[in-house]
Amino acid sequence: MAKTGRAVIAHGQDFEIREYPVLDPEPGKVLLRQELAGICGTDLHNWQNGIEGELVLGHENVGVIEAIGAGGAKDYIGRSLEEGDRVIFSPGTGGYGAYGFYDTPDVAPHFYGGFADYIYLGFENTCILKTDCSPEVAVLTEPYTIGVHAAMRGKVQLGDTVVVQGSGAIGLVTLLCAKQMGAANIIVVGGPARRLELAKEYGADVTINIEEVTSAEERTEQVYWHTPLKRGADIVFECSGFLAATPEGLGYVRQSGTYVEVGHFVDMGSIDFNINQLLMRKNLTFEAVWGSTYEHFVRGLPILEKNEFPYGDMVSHKLPLERVGDGFHALDGTYRLGDEQVIKIAVQAWDD
């Protein structure tokens, strides 16, 4: 192929751009020209902890097929792939490797993460799906599958009252999936204001801004006020990834309700809470979601493709590779780039 591409190498809390040769794909493998790669909360938490060694991050991706190896290729549900097709893919491959967590970037084929000009889909058992979505919607597929998994694990039913803790991308997609599964009353606890405005557009009935309601006790009181008979929520989804959110959220759940932990894909430490009061006496069901499966991609992508909500509005900012660090710092507590509030930040290697 005789060309080169750039990849962002993360180490510690630093980012470095390196250039590598772009290899022709092997038989049956696919090379993508990266369009967008979302900065995920998992990327952020790994960076906050300090990345050991070197990683090519970026596992929420959409790209256009640049080249296909000899013999051609098909997507996961059997459709033929052609150069120029827009595709998404699952970052996990069932034990064969994971895109976005590549720890030997100087070893060919180099491009195993989304924060780069190209993505080489070379792991065995890669789930690739063609899509007609815009890049801004398609890049949300991987986080959306987490919402699909969470809502299915929580067994949302018609008419349920649901609380979503956290109004970042995972909170917003969980809100969407809970609504699409029949939740009738949805309360979102999060911030800042722009994220909560989008939560309203996505169907939240009540929003509680943690920047304004700073007391956990007052937030709990407001949650109960907005639930039937003021008895608490049927299901609470923790999507913020903050330790203090879990004991607070357990307090939102009604008797015999369900709590679903969604936000802790990275080890952020331990918490202390009263097991007797928050779990046992409530006869509570506790669930936890670990990633998503190919089933969730197959289920979720067609819903995004219907475009029944302004999904793409979630991508508030697109940054070039050179500004990856700015994106991480913006998501590190302030949720602002300059004077602008951020919702979802995506990395863009090429200009539109």
C-alpha positions in Angstrom: 0.0 0.0 0.0 3.1 2.2 0.4 1.6 4.9 2.7 1.7 5.8 6.3 -0.8 6.8 8.9 -0.9 8.4 12.4 -1.8 6.7 15.7 -2.2 8.3 19.1 0.0 6.5 21.7 -1.2 6.9 25.3 1.2 6.4 28.2 0.8 7.6 31.8 -1.4 10.6 31.2 0.5 11.7 28.1 -0.3 11.4 24.4 2.1 11.1 21.5 1.4 10.8 17.8 3.5 8.3 15.8 3.4 7.5 12.2 3.4 3.9 10.9 3.3 2.1 7.6 -0.2 1.1 6.5 -0.2 -2.5 5.5 -2.3 -4.3 2.9 -4.9 -6.4 4.7 -4.4 -10.1 4.8 -7.0 -12.5 3.2 -10.4 -11.9 4.7 -9.2 -8.9 6.8 -10.4 -5.4 6.5 -8.7 -2.0 6.7 -10.8 1.0 7.7 -10.3 4.7 7.1 -11.3 6.0 10.5 -14.2 8.5 10.5 -15.0 9.0 14.2 -13.8 7.4 17.5 -15.6 8.3 20.7 -13.8 9.0 24.0 -15.3 6.5 26.3 -15.6 6.7 30.1 -13.4 3.6 30.2 -10.7 5.4 28.3 -11.1 8.3 30.7 -10.9 6.2 33.9 -7.8 4.3 32.6 -6.2 7.6 31.8 -7.1 9.0 35.2 -5.4 6.0 36.9 -2.3 6.4 34.7 -1.9 4.1 31.7 0.8 1.5 32.2 3.1 0.9 29.2 1.7 2.2 25.9 -1.8 1.8 24.4 -3.6 2.8 21.3 -7.0 3.7 22.7 -10.4 4.2 21.0 -13.0 1.4 20.9 -16.1 3.3 19.9 -15.5 3.5 16.2 -17.0 4.0 12.7 -15.0 3.9 9.5 -15.2 3.5 5.8 -13.6 0.4 4.2 -10.3 1.4 2.6 -9.3 -2.1 1.5 -10.3 -5.8 1.8 -7.9 -8.7 1.7 -8.0 -11.4 -0.9 -11.1 -13.5 -0.9 -13.4 -10.7 0.2 -15.2 -10.4 3.5 -18.8 -10.4 4.9 -20.3 -8.7 7.8 -21.5 -10.5 10.9 -25.0 -11.1 9.5 -23.7 -12.3 6.1 -23.8 -9.2 3.9 -20.9 -8.8 1.4 -18.5 -6.0 2.2 -17.1 -3.6 -0.4 -14.6 -0.8 -0.4 -16.4 2.4 0.5 -18.9 0.7 2.9 -19.4 2.4 6.2 -19.1 -0.1 9.1 -19.0 -0.4 12.8 -17.6 -3.2 14.8 -17.5 -4.7 18.3 -14.2 -3.9 20.2 -14.2 -7.4 21.8 -13.7 -10.6 19.9 -14.3 -13.3 22.4 -10.7 -13.9 23.5 -8.9 -13.2 20.2 -8.0 -9.6 21.1 -9.7 -6.2 21.8 -9.6 -3.1 19.6 -8.8 0.1 21.5 -6.5 -1.6 24.1 -3.5 -2.5 21.9 -0.4 -2.5 24.0 2.3 -3.1 21.4 1.7 -0.2 18.9 5.2 -0.4 17.4 4.4 -4.0 16.3 2.6 -4.3 12.9 -0.1 -3.9 12.0 -0.1 -1.0 14.5 -3.6 0.3 13.9 -5.7 -1.7 16.4 -7.3 1.4 18.1 -9.7 4.1 17.0 -7.5 7.1 17.8 -5.7 6.8 14.5 -6.0 7.5 10.8 -6.8 3.8 10.1 -8.1 0.8 11.9 -7.0 -2.7 10.9 -9.7 -5.3 11.6 -7.3 -8.2 11.9 -8.4 -10.1 15.0 -10.2 -13.4 14.4 -13.9 -13.5 15.2 -14.4 -9.7 14.6 -18.0 -8.7 14.5 -18.4 -6.1 11.7 -21.7 -4.6 10.7 -22.5 -2.4 7.7 -24.6 0.7 8.3 -26.2 3.6 6.6 -26.1 5.7 9.7 -24.3 9.0 9.7 -20.9 8.9 11.3 -22.2 10.9 14.3 -24.9 8.2 14.9 -22.8 5.2 14.0 -20.0 6.1 16.4 -22.6 5.7 19.2 -23.3 2.1 18.4 -20.8 0.6 21.0 -22.0 2.7 23.9 -25.6 2.1 22.8 -25.1 -1.6 23.1 -24.2 -1.1 26.8 -27.6 0.6 27.2 -29.3 -2.3 25.4 -27.5 -4.8 27.7 -28.3 -2.7 30.8 -32.0 -2.3 30.0 -32.3 -6.0 29.2 -30.5 -7.0 32.4 -32.7 -4.7 34.4 -35.8 -6.3 32.8 -37.5 -3.0 32.1 -41.3 -3.4 31.8 -44.1 -1.3 30.4 -44.9 1.5 32.9 -41.8 1.2 35.0 -40.4 4.2 36.9 -36.6 4.3 36.2 -33.8 6.4 37.6 -30.6 6.9 35.6 -27.6 8.2 37.5 -25.3 10.0 35.2 -26.0 12.0 32.0 -22.9 11.2 30.0 -23.1 9.0 26.9 -23.8 5.8 28.9 -26.5 7.4 31.0 -28.1 8.9 27.9 -28.2 5.6 25.9 -29.5 3.8 28.9 -32.2 6.3 29.2 -33.1 5.8 25.5 -33.1 2.0 25.9 -35.2 2.1 29.0 -37.7 4.3 27.3 -37.7 2.1 24.2 -38.5 -0.9 26.3 -41.5 0.8 27.9 -40.4 2.8 30.9 -43.1 5.4 31.6 -41.5 7.7 34.1 -37.7 8.4 33.8 -35.7 10.5 36.2 -32.1 11.5 35.3 -29.7 12.6 38.0 -26.6 14.2 36.5 -25.2 17.3 34.9 -24.2 19.8 33.6 -27.2 21.5 32.2 -26.6 20.9 28.5 -26.5 17.1 29.1 -29.8 17.3 31.0 -31.4 19.3 28.2 -30.5 16.5 25.8 -31.8 14.0 28.3 -35.2 15.8 28.2 -35.1 15.6 24.3 -34.5 11.8 24.7 -37.5 11.4 26.9 -36.5 12.1 30.5 -39.6 13.2 32.5 -37.5 14.7 35.4 -33.9 15.9 35.6 -32.0 16.6 38.8 -28.9 18.7 38.3 -26.1 17.7 40.7 -24.4 21.0 40.2 -27.5 22.7 41.7 -28.8 20.0 44.1 -25.5 19.2 45.8 -26.9 17.2 48.7 -27.4 13.5 48.3 -30.2 13.6 50.9 -32.0 16.3 48.9 -31.5 14.5 45.6 -33.0 11.3 47.2 -36.0 13.3 48.5 -36.6 14.7 45.0 -36.3 11.3 43.4 -38.9 9.8 45.8 -41.2 12.8 45.2 -41.4 11.9 41.5 -42.1 8.2 42.0 -45.6 6.6 42.3 -46.8 6.7 46.0 -43.3 8.3 46.7 -42.1 4.8 47.3 -38.9 4.9 45.1 -38.0 3.7 41.6 -38.7 0.3 40.1 -35.2 0.2 38.6 -32.1 2.4 39.1 -29.2 2.4 36.6 -25.8 3.6 37.9 -24.1 5.0 34.8 -21.8 7.7 36.2 -18.8 5.6 37.3 -18.4 7.6 40.5 -18.1 5.5 43.7 -20.4 7.7 45.8 -23.2 7.2 43.3 -23.8 3.6 44.2 -24.8 3.9 47.9 -26.9 7.0 47.0 -28.6 5.2 44.1 -29.3 2.1 46.2 -31.3 4.5 48.4 -33.5 5.4 45.4 -34.8 1.9 44.9 -38.3 0.9 46.1 -39.0 -2.3 48.1 -38.2 -5.4 45.9 -36.9 -3.1 43.1 -33.8 -3.6 41.0 -30.4 -1.8 40.9 -28.2 -2.2 37.9 -24.5 -1.2 38.0 -23.4 0.0 34.6 -20.6 2.6 35.1 -17.6 0.8 36.6 -15.7 -0.9 33.8 -12.4 0.3 35.4 -11.4 -0.4 39.0 -11.9 2.9 40.7 -11.7 1.6 44.2 -14.1 0.3 46.9 -17.1 1.7 48.8 -18.6 1.3 52.2 -22.4 0.9 52.5 -24.9 -0.7 54.8 -25.7 -4.1 53.3 -28.6 -4.7 55.7 -30.3 -1.4 55.1 -29.7 -0.9 51.4 -29.9 -4.5 50.1 -31.4 -7.0 52.5 -34.3 -5.0 54.0 -35.3 -3.9 50.6 -35.3 -7.4 49.2 -33.4 -5.8 46.4 -32.2 -7.4 43.1 -28.7 -6.2 42.2 -27.4 -6.6 38.7 -24.1 -5.7 37.0 -23.4 -5.2 33.3 -20.0 -6.2 31.9 -19.6 -4.9 28.3 -21.9 -6.1 25.5 -22.1 -9.1 23.2 -22.5 -9.5 19.5 -26.2 -10.0 20.2 -26.5 -6.5 21.6 -24.9 -5.1 18.4 -27.3 -7.0 16.2 -30.2 -5.9 18.3 -29.1 -2.3 18.8 -27.8 -1.0 15.4 -31.2 -1.4 13.6 -32.8 0.8 16.3 -30.2 3.5 15.8 -30.7 3.3 12.0 -34.4 4.1 12.5 -33.2 7.6 13.7 -36.3 8.1 15.9 -34.4 10.4 18.2 -31.7 13.0 17.5 -29.0 10.5 18.4 -26.2 12.4 16.6 -26.8 15.5 18.9 -25.0 13.5 21.6 -21.7 14.1 19.8 -21.2 17.7 20.9 -17.5 18.0 19.8 -15.2 16.5 17.2 -11.5 17.0 17.8 -8.5 16.2 15.6 -6.0 13.6 16.6 -3.7 16.4 17.9 -6.3 17.5 20.5 -7.0 14.1 22.1 -5.5 15.4 25.3 -7.9 18.3 25.3 -10.8 16.0 25.1 -9.7 13.9 28.1 -9.1 17.0 30.2 -12.5 18.3 29.3 -14.1 15.1 30.5 -12.0 15.0 33.7 -14.5 16.8 35.9 -15.3 20.1 34.2 -17.2 18.8 31.1 -16.2 21.9 29.3 -14.1 22.8 26.3 -13.4 26.5 26.7 -16.8 28.0 27.5 -18.8 25.2 25.9 -20.3 22.3 27.8 -19.5 18.9 26.3 -21.7 15.8 26.0 -19.8 13.3 23.9 -16.4 14.0 22.4 -15.3 12.1 19.3 -11.9 12.1 17.7 -11.7 12.8 14.0 -8.6 11.9 12.0 -9.8 13.4 8.7 -11.6 16.7 7.8 -15.2 16.4 6.6 
